[in-house]
């Protein structure tokens, strides 16, 4: 019986030893796989942002190459003044300084004077607030009035007839520059 006990104890020992050896081998195989996966994950992550940054940087460098803004403008669309009457006022102020033009328009007795003054003030404030120009150096470089919409109406006449009536509008544009 003693012999049987020895063999019984030896047999499980042999079985346990082979189980330990295969358990170590897969552990070694898993470790290199994990390292390989980490290396593969790290390389693409570093390369993609580097390429993206390189592509974005030249675009940013090209933006400051735009020429500096030297003029500002304001446009009033569909103003209920005929272009011919607006041109009479605009011809008075073209080429003057902004402050001089506003002073002149305050004393001109024409229907288009307050409208043109409003457009000049808008163009001057665009130049000051949006482009950082000096208020004292501003002058009216361009000013013009173009045709806007024409509203066609009918005016009753004698014996049941009617004649056409055109109510004109104008687009008034003022461009301001710095001296």
Secondary structure as UniProt FT lines:
FT   HELIX           2..63
FT   TURN            64..65
FT   STRAND          71..79
FT   HELIX           83..93
FT   TURN            94..95
FT   HELIX           98..105
FT   TURN            106..107
FT   TURN            111..112
FT   HELIX           113..131
FT   HELIX           135..137
FT   STRAND          138..156
FT   HELIX           158..160
FT   STRAND          162..178
//
